[in-house]
């Protein structure tokens, strides 16, 4: 299927600071990842730390909460702050909360029904 890039709007929880970014949808990632430089620009506050598994090893990253908008849908979602990754990665938690999924035929995001059961 290749890489799926989307236009994202990312902000702090109160939407005081918002940036636009090209973001890579990563269906192998649980949480969204924000590069440290963007987290600093948005004045994101760490809410804790999590051990995460990468392709190379386990590392500890700070957690935060971000406002995110994709395809006209927005919500506050948990995210990780990374010193290693230099782009915004959209994880499946954000997609599910926003009611979106990857369409493998078009390589784009499409509406998806939230599950209640």
Secondary structure by P-SEA (a helix, b strand, c coil): ccbbbbbbbbbcccccbbbbbbbbbbccccbbbbcaaaaaaacccccbbbbbbcccbbbbbbbbbbbbbcccbbbbbbbbbbccccbbbbcaaaaaaacccccccccbbbbbbbbcc
